[in-house]
């Protein structure tokens, strides 16, 4: 079973065959899933922000989502994000495969090991799976897309965008792209030992990187212009699972 977590702009997977919707309940809450397959590969899809983009980054139930994917049998997960470019050389519309994260969020439930007596420190040397990232890379190359590999993603709390001073600081500490939902999602998946890889669409220049202001509409517009390609990258990458 392959899991897909769709971010901004990805509220459905059109190529999912024999798709059925279901609600998965666990001790953390409930998650809406869509299960189907592509050829012989079983796929389960979850829209992180809900189908109508009604759940803002800080209140997403990341634990319920990851546990629901785990319970449905997903051990390999692809996730998508809209991100702002901190690096001024990047262009909106380009893709990024994530390699590391810096977590600037606060107050989110970031572990499954929060019960008294349960002390577990999960290794985060390689948060994103090389094998799955390799599948994303193959798919991007097959489709002739421009992309950046091994990107450092900084996760901010949102829902507001950043100030130019914050973005300058994030640039100095090594971030390439910025988003609001990558953390704690990937760390939670790693706590369950799931392989996780992330495809980001660069939707805008982060605050202060260009002279234009950052708008959510711009983020959604650029993302929807790339949506068909995102969907195809995910399809090819899911099919590629059978070879690894
Ligand atoms: N900042 C934070 N999150 C984002 C951005 C941004 O500029 N663009 C898309 N998601």
Boltz pocket constraint, residues with backbone or C-beta under 6 A from the ligand:
constraints:
  - pocket:
      binder: B
      contacts: [[A, 82], [A, 83], [A, 84], [A, 85], [A, 156], [A, 160], [A, 161], [A, 162], [A, 178], [A, 179], [A, 180], [A, 203], [A, 204], [A, 205], [A, 206], [A, 207], [A, 214], [A, 219]]
      max_distance: 6.0
